[in-house]
Amino acid sequence: MLYKIRKMTKTFKNRTILNLEQLDIEKGKIYALVGANGAGKTTLLNILSFLDKPHTGQLDFCGEPVLYGNHQLLKLRRKVVLLDQYPILFTGPVWKNIEFGLKVRSIPRAQCKKRVEEVLNLVGMGDFFHAEGHKLSGGETKRVALARALAIEPEVLLCDEPTANVDAENQAIILNILQQINSEQKTSIIFATHYLSQMRRLASHTLTLEHGHLSQQKKENSYTCTVITRKENGLLCYLNDAVSLFFAGNSHPEVEKGTKIHIDPLRISIGKSKNSLAENTLRGVVVKIEQNNTLIRIDMDCGLRIRVVLTKDEYRDLQPQVGEKLQIGIPDEAIEFSP
Ligand SMILES: Nc1ncnc2c1ncn2[C@@H]1O[C@H](COP(=O)(O)OP(=O)(O)OP(=O)(O)O)[C@@H](O)[C@H]1O
């Protein structure tokens, strides 16, 4: 396990900002951290990057308790890098900004130069080697800051809204890089975002914070597999004797009658017509719409009550009405089984 958190709180001026009962974060995965403004995302990232410490509770990193002594913190901070929401580059050329972290790690000069070139090329900023760091645009600054973070080859990359203040083209570049370093270098990534589309595209796991608490969103759609039919090309599961979902392939040998199935409401797509990309689609009627902070919860009756969560923008585009018939799409990534 990469991080293990138990009964952790963080308080500012008697106000509890974070209150996490239990959280386990696995190595080598991409986690999205979502939640409204002020939910505690940055506070949690600061704790995970060892730049801040919790007031109570336990944090383990790679199986060892974090003790918050200076010597231990220095060692941990070499493995974990936080890319700030609004990174600052210091005065001087781009290459010096990136070289800094390598120099403090006593990497030989020639190796430093090679590494700076490599990471600048990786983020598509190879031509900016000699450019003045503090004169770059917002999107360029973010990419150079990402290069600076990657130069030291961290085990964990934490990103606070990696695409804030960045145009669409640069957003796509940054998201591609995150995906690439996770799949090629197995870097664990946790990124805070306000975009569910980014979460759906990049992350295999989602952590939702509401007023400093982890929301059990997945548990809002929990069902029991009542009938399982194994077919040559996959598995057909009936949920609560009401609707069936099909899982292609034979990757779910553990699933049997009585297994619980959770469907992440943040990953379900909803629309007027069928989503041809989702593995399973169901037709249903909107029975309830509820707003909670920046997220909108829509309860659908598809023969089974299924909750879908949308952002305000997605809600505005769709304008669903109670009583309206809509299609929902359930991708495989939205599904989790538990005994
Ligand atoms: N140093 C501090 N002193 C006092 N309050 C703080 C401090 N840092 C954060 N807070 C408060 O803690 C709460 C959580 O802040 P945090 O920045 O973690 O939220 P967030 O989820 O990252 O928000 P956003 O999406 O707006 O970036 C906010 O109410 C904020 O005002």
The ligand as an ORCA input file, in Angstrom:
! r2SCAN-3c Opt
* xyz 0 1
  N      -3.568     27.738      6.327
  C      -4.909     27.774      6.507
  N      -5.440     28.452      7.527
  C      -6.771     28.486      7.738
  N      -7.675     27.848      6.942
  C      -7.188     27.162      5.904
  C      -5.794     27.072      5.626
  N      -5.606     26.299      4.521
  C      -6.850     25.923      4.135
  N      -7.794     26.430      4.956
  C      -9.228     26.222      4.847
  O      -9.434     24.824      4.732
  C     -10.524     24.545      3.872
  C     -10.081     23.572      2.813
  O      -9.182     24.217      1.950
  P      -8.500     23.499      0.717
  O      -7.620     24.501      0.059
  O      -7.881     22.233      1.186
  O      -9.770     23.163     -0.185
  P      -9.838     22.670     -1.715
  O     -10.753     21.501     -1.745
  O      -8.453     22.469     -2.238
  O     -10.531     23.913     -2.421
  P     -10.394     24.498     -3.934
  O     -11.141     23.568     -4.819
  O     -11.075     25.825     -3.805
  O      -8.930     24.605     -4.253
  C     -10.996     25.874      3.316
  O     -12.138     26.284      4.053
  C      -9.830     26.811      3.595
  O     -10.278     28.121      3.803
*
